[in-house]
């Protein structure tokens, strides 16, 4: 049967579901997301999706570990069904379906964010979605969903922008920040934050704009545009001072200190970060975890300056406080920095022990980009102990990971691996500044 014949034979509700889903950005649909788009219950939606599978229009994909089952259109079906949607569904019905999906996306991203980073500032969300987001019960479940839906997130921001649903854009981007920090998709990070900043500005949301600028500055710095990062941060700082927003002011000063550190201005960076630490240890901003991040940054700055002894106290306390706060990601980063500290002091066996702990901690959080830096450090630590085969294995693992996040670093690893083929192929160790795992971010 042709598509036209098959589609004409569908029950009316199944045909409506097919049309609405075909007209929306996602190419794959879980039941809950489809239910929100079609204004049905999950049970009703599952029944209609099954009918579409029986008709050969959809294919059901069995759930993988940590994922729900999902449905995808068969080849060429989606385009044909979209044409039907444009001719048979009113603009109002299509807009309602889009809004249902966008609100479901926001509710779900926010649900994941609150489990992954419960300490983050909450933004008010005025949602009218008819279905609830997945009931994430573990960090791993929330992370599995968030880390595999960045394509849908980008599509949601684009759709909201095209339909002038500007209030949704800052909320979507802000809620997805755990994925940006752990995966470091720098170009996407910057693109979405640039759009979110513009939307927040258009909607008259200065507090949201400040938060997005300070977070987006991390991506700019990661892409090597330290001057651009500093401009974004200074705009946020000026706005915070005008509104007497001490929380935003501390965040902006924190990022400004990191910009100075990236420019090699260690003394100024330490001065500013110490000021932020004082602010975050004093009411009304008193926050143990936020203070620990300042200590982590101060430790990293001293390591970059070749002063491991000055870094020791900061890193020891930061590690303890981040562990107590349940911040697994930044605790893993603290372990990596501690390993770097011991490596700078020539204690390569101790460095290897901390770096292996960091590798385990960061693997548990899915922080792929940071794992490459730890693996590179482990290669250096094992090489210094004369374990060439193991060092080569770590360098190769780092090279593979870097290919997806940092082409220059991947090239550096290729050179290190080739050098190990030669006698006495021990090159200079990397510095903390070169390692993604050691970059203070939040």
Order of alpha helices (4+ residues) and beta strands (2+ residues): alpha-alpha-beta-alpha-alpha-beta-beta-alpha-alpha-alpha-alpha-alpha-alpha-alpha-alpha-alpha-alpha-alpha-alpha-alpha-alpha-alpha-alpha-alpha-alpha
